[in-house]
């Protein structure tokens, strides 16, 4: 399982991107995810700089590597551009094992809330149950 998870990470590094010239789908997905992140801001979370875009479909998830710090709480939020349901966000430790996190999923939006016990490397996976590829935007907030 570790080897397969590593391959997902390598494959996804080219898909996640910071972009100066967003496409219409990226702009739509970003607008949608900012609506969701606003709810976390109301609870005292601050948006982290950076926006990640990618495409997901059933069986083709994308994974982002992040450094997290114990004592902080995080929400990783994603939304897709086409309004389709079935988007999920998951968090894994540095060994590729799922960690205990809170979930949110509604319509074309999903989020995972996590407070690490130990500082270090973690992986955030965005996946979809839809068979048609969809563009998504991922942002995260912390407090």
Wavefront OBJ file of the C-alpha trace (Angstrom):
o trace
v 0.000 0.000 0.000
v 2.835 2.424 0.744
v 4.275 2.034 -2.734
v 0.922 2.671 -4.422
v 0.292 5.727 -2.242
v 3.728 7.089 -3.185
v 2.860 6.755 -6.867
v -0.282 8.824 -6.322
v 1.795 11.588 -4.803
v 4.283 11.631 -7.637
v 1.505 11.632 -10.223
v -0.311 14.479 -8.523
v 2.571 16.933 -8.179
v 2.090 18.115 -11.738
v -1.676 18.494 -11.430
v -1.827 20.716 -8.359
v -0.792 24.163 -9.400
v -0.661 27.754 -8.351
v -1.986 29.688 -11.267
v -1.872 33.364 -12.173
v -4.278 32.999 -15.103
v -7.188 30.860 -13.931
v -9.532 29.120 -16.331
v -13.296 29.649 -16.027
v -13.625 26.278 -14.282
v -10.876 27.157 -11.806
v -12.493 30.528 -11.094
v -15.865 28.867 -10.486
v -14.370 26.193 -8.229
v -12.423 28.818 -6.260
v -15.534 30.920 -5.738
v -17.415 27.852 -4.506
v -14.687 26.790 -2.072
v -14.317 30.321 -0.689
v -18.027 30.215 0.217
v -17.351 27.092 2.262
v -14.143 28.457 3.818
v -16.080 31.512 4.996
v -17.872 29.305 7.521
v -14.515 28.243 8.973
v -13.376 31.871 9.132
v -16.447 32.610 11.251
v -15.019 30.075 13.737
v -11.657 31.866 13.901
v -9.777 30.017 11.162
v -7.412 31.992 8.911
v -6.991 31.177 5.222
v -3.570 29.880 4.307
v -1.950 31.452 1.253
v -2.162 29.234 -1.789
v -4.792 27.727 -3.986
v -4.488 24.296 -5.567
v -6.336 23.139 -8.662
v -6.651 19.729 -10.231
v -9.013 17.282 -11.871
v -10.535 14.230 -10.231
v -12.914 11.477 -11.255
v -13.810 8.042 -9.940
v -10.550 6.159 -9.424
v -8.401 9.228 -10.161
v -7.803 11.188 -6.973
v -5.202 13.885 -6.354
v -2.924 14.147 -3.312
v -1.203 17.165 -1.795
v 1.696 16.966 0.648
v 1.509 19.436 3.573
v 3.510 20.156 6.728
v 1.222 20.523 9.740
v 1.946 21.538 13.314
v 0.611 20.045 16.523
v -1.409 22.536 18.521
v -3.062 23.895 15.373
v -6.408 22.930 13.892
v -6.861 22.741 10.106
v -9.731 22.606 7.634
v -8.998 21.473 4.075
v -11.840 22.548 1.807
v -12.500 21.692 -1.830
v -15.212 22.429 -4.356
v -15.668 21.425 -7.957
v -16.672 23.640 -10.845
v -19.510 21.646 -12.366
v -21.733 21.447 -9.271
v -21.647 17.645 -9.175
v -21.910 15.896 -5.815
v -19.498 13.186 -4.685
v -16.358 15.180 -3.867
v -14.455 14.043 -0.751
v -11.390 15.291 1.140
v -9.317 12.887 3.270
v -6.195 13.239 5.425
v -3.367 10.690 5.794
v -0.247 10.539 7.953
v 3.309 10.349 6.605
v 2.957 6.559 6.224
v -0.163 6.876 4.057
v -2.515 5.715 6.815
v -5.822 7.563 7.307
v -5.972 9.794 10.380
v -9.053 10.629 12.417
v -10.620 13.762 10.904
v -13.973 15.514 10.770
v -15.797 15.467 7.459
v -18.121 17.804 5.656
v -19.782 17.018 2.359
v -22.642 18.813 0.663
v -23.453 19.243 -3.003
v -20.199 20.038 -4.829
v -18.242 20.908 -1.668
v -16.270 18.800 0.802
v -13.902 19.417 3.691
v -11.797 17.608 6.250
v -10.991 19.036 9.682
v -7.913 17.797 11.490
v -5.816 18.625 14.573
v -2.514 16.725 14.442
v -1.059 15.201 17.605
v 2.428 15.481 16.120
v 3.995 18.028 13.790
v 5.151 16.685 10.464
v 4.280 15.600 6.982
v 0.676 14.751 6.075
v -1.194 14.109 2.846
v -4.535 15.557 1.782
v -6.425 13.639 -0.873
v -9.245 14.984 -3.019
v -11.383 12.354 -4.724
v -14.674 12.096 -6.548
v -17.247 9.385 -7.058
v -18.228 10.875 -10.426
v -17.102 9.172 -13.616
v -16.666 12.470 -15.494
v -13.489 14.425 -14.655
v -14.172 17.624 -12.754
v -11.939 20.578 -11.962
v -11.624 21.339 -8.275
v -10.034 23.971 -6.101
v -8.521 23.167 -2.676
v -7.670 25.699 0.014
v -6.971 25.301 3.679
v -7.316 27.284 6.832
v -5.805 27.014 10.294
v -6.047 28.326 13.843
l 1 2 3 4 5 6 7 8 9 10 11 12 13 14 15 16 17 18 19 20 21 22 23 24 25 26 27 28 29 30 31 32 33 34 35 36 37 38 39 40 41 42 43 44 45 46 47 48 49 50 51 52 53 54 55 56 57 58 59 60 61 62 63 64 65 66 67 68 69 70 71 72 73 74 75 76 77 78 79 80 81 82 83 84 85 86 87 88 89 90 91 92 93 94 95 96 97 98 99 100 101 102 103 104 105 106 107 108 109 110 111 112 113 114 115 116 117 118 119 120 121 122 123 124 125 126 127 128 129 130 131 132 133 134 135 136 137 138 139 140 141 142 143
